[in-house]
C-alpha cells in the first residue's frame, strides 16, 4: 500500500533551511554594513584629526583672525659712526723670500740650523771647507809683504840719488828714475792689498750666513756633500713672516674711490680667519698696482700686516676688507627692519595705538647686521624687526620683548603630547576625536558580539533540526566563534590599534 508523502513534512524540512540561509545572508549584509559605517567614521575622524595639524603647522596664516593684534619685535634707530669697507679676496705672501746659496765651491762641513727654525740676520747656517781659500789668502798676504820690503829699499835709494843730485855729484835723471820706481812699487803694494781683500772675502764665503731674519725651510743639501755656487736650489729658503704681506684684488670700478681715500691718509686693512667673520690681523695698505689686469678687470693692492701670532702663512687664501671712509653720525637700523617691495625699500613704523605704517626709506649701505638709512626714519621712530608674515600697512601689533638673540634649532622639535596621547595644540579637536573613538569602540564591540552570538546559536539550532547532529553543533560553535571574533575585531581600528580585551568563548 503506497502512501503519498505529506507536503507539510517537506515544507517543515525546507523551511528551517531557508530561514538559516536567509539569516546567514542577512547577518553578512549587516556585518558588512556595520564595517562600512565604522570605516567611514574612522575616515571622518582621521580627516578631522588631520585638519588641525595642517592649520596649526602654518602658524597664523589664512586662518588667522584679522581683528587680533600681530605679535612683533621692534627696535629704535641708533646714531653712530659707520665705517665703509670694500671687500676683496687675496693671498698671503712673504714680505721677503731668499734662497740661501753658496758663493764658493767646496765640501759642506757643518749645517748649523734646524728645519723650521727662526734665524736671525748674519747667523751662520753652514760651513764649507776653508783650506784652499785660507791658502790663497795667506799667499796674498805674503806677496804684499815682499813688495813692501822692495818698496822700502827703493825709497832708501831714492833718498841717496836725491842728495847726490842736489850737490851735482850725481845725475838728476837717475834720481827721477828712482822716484818713478818707488811710485810703481807703491801701486804694486795696493794691488797686493786688493788681492788680500779678495782672498779674505772668498774665505768668508766658506761660512754661509743668513741675509735676513726669517724662518728656515727644508734643507736642500746634507752635510758632507759638495756644494756649488751654481746650484739653483741652494742650501735652504728663508721666509720673512713678521711682518707679512697680503696681495688682494678689487674691482676696477673702485679705483677712483681707493685713490681718493689713499690721498687723504693711510688706509687700514683687515684680514679675516677661516670662518669669514673673525678679524685675525689688521695692517696698512702699502701699495697700489699701476695697471688693471685686463683678463679679470681687477686692480691689485698690497698690504703689510704685523702677523704677531703667526696666524697668516705664505700661500694662504684670505678674505680682506679695506676701510676707505667713515660715515659720521649715521642713522642705523637692523638689517631685518628693511623690507623690499615693488616700489623699493620700506620699513614698518609703529605709530599711535600700535598701528604700523609702511614708510619708504633710502639705504646708503647694508650688511648682514645693520643698514645705514639716508632718509625716511628718525631716532624717535620704532620699526618692526621681526614678525612680518601677517603684517600689513595699518595692522595693529603687540610689541614683545627681545631678551636676547634667538637660539637656532639644530633639528625640528618633537611635538609634545599629554600622557593620554592628545595634542595640546588642538585640545578641543583631540577631545572630540577621543570621545568619538570611545563611542565607536563601544558600539562596534556590542553590535559585533550580539550579532556573532545570535548567528552562531541560530545556525547550531538549524543544524540539529536538520538531523546533522554533532556536525551542526560544531558548525554552530565555529560560526559562533567567528561571530565573537568579528565582534571583537570591530572596535580594533576605532581604538587606534588598542586591544579591547580577550575574546569570549563561543557557547554551544
Secondary structure as UniProt FT lines:
FT   HELIX           7..57
FT   TURN            62..63
FT   TURN            66..67
FT   STRAND          70..76
FT   STRAND          78..94
FT   STRAND          97..100
FT   STRAND          106..111
FT   TURN            115..116
FT   STRAND          118..119
FT   TURN            121..122
FT   STRAND          124..128
FT   HELIX           131..166
FT   TURN            167..168
FT   HELIX           172..204
FT   TURN            205..206
FT   STRAND          207..209
FT   STRAND          214..216
FT   TURN            223..224
FT   STRAND          226..227
FT   TURN            229..230
FT   STRAND          236..239
FT   STRAND          244..251
FT   HELIX           252..254
FT   HELIX           255..264
FT   STRAND          268..272
FT   TURN            274..275
FT   STRAND          279..293
FT   TURN            294..297
FT   STRAND          298..305
FT   TURN            308..309
FT   TURN            314..315
FT   STRAND          317..334
FT   HELIX           335..337
FT   STRAND          339..341
FT   TURN            342..343
FT   STRAND          344..350
FT   HELIX           352..354
FT   STRAND          355..360
FT   STRAND          362..366
FT   STRAND          370..375
FT   TURN            379..380
FT   STRAND          382..386
FT   TURN            389..390
FT   TURN            393..394
FT   STRAND          396..399
FT   TURN            419..420
FT   HELIX           424..426
FT   HELIX           427..465
FT   TURN            466..467
FT   HELIX           470..494
FT   TURN            495..496
//
